[in-house]
Amino acid sequence: MLTVVAVLLKFITSSRRARGKLKQRSDLLGIARGEVNKNGIAFFDGKRLHWFGPQHLLTSTSTKNGFRVRLDADPYRYLSLTKRLFDFYDTALARQLQQQWKDAAASVTTDEPLGIDLWRELCPMPDDAIPFRGTVTIQQPMKTPQNRKTAITESAASVVLVCMGMLGKDVFHLWVACGMVGWGVVSSLSSVRIWWKYFHGVHTQAWSQQGWISPVELAFILGSHGVRISLNEIRSCTEHGNLLVLSIISGGIFYLARDHVASKEEWNRITNQTSGMVGDALP
């Protein structure tokens, strides 16, 4: 029995899950160079330059061991800046900075992201770059592997509960068996709703963005998070009407719309130079 428990613990420990994620996403592990101040965090991972503004850092945590910055909704995807990376790390100062970020975010009065001066210092726009700014709205079908997995799990659970209730009515108390059947029916209704969303549902997202694109680089600000990458990292470039979809090697996706730039000539320059770099990015 103890052996079984030990094996199960081995597979559910955080270190085991972390190793599994690293196998799937090798870009989660890399070098770290940058700075932390009242305008946010500047971070270079060896390929890309990132900026996390105060508003993005509201979900970050600081401890005696360093900073942990959430990157997105994935709980296993975060930026870990341990104190050994710093020339000097002080817990009190780290908490003071975190409080400054919260205070600044609470008193924001402009549409510009807080701390954007740090980003502009890190990423000045070259003379040959094209600026862009605007809002992107996309609709994505909910037919994703994660939603399919959820639907299958819900369906299997409802079948098991109903079968246990029907077959176990002579073993359990009647009210227990009825409870299992009722719970199974409710679960089946939930699975039907999930399956319907999987086949017919659409998820709409909208956000504001700005930045610039040069013949060799792309600089994006999404909310209070900025990233600067080489165009050599573009894996694919696809036009959908007046929307340009750029996929990079690490799996990220960027969107550019025609109305984000000032002229048709600039739009043509962007589409030509991005599509021309795709071949160099492919392995």
Disulfide bonds with the S-S distance in Angstrom:
none
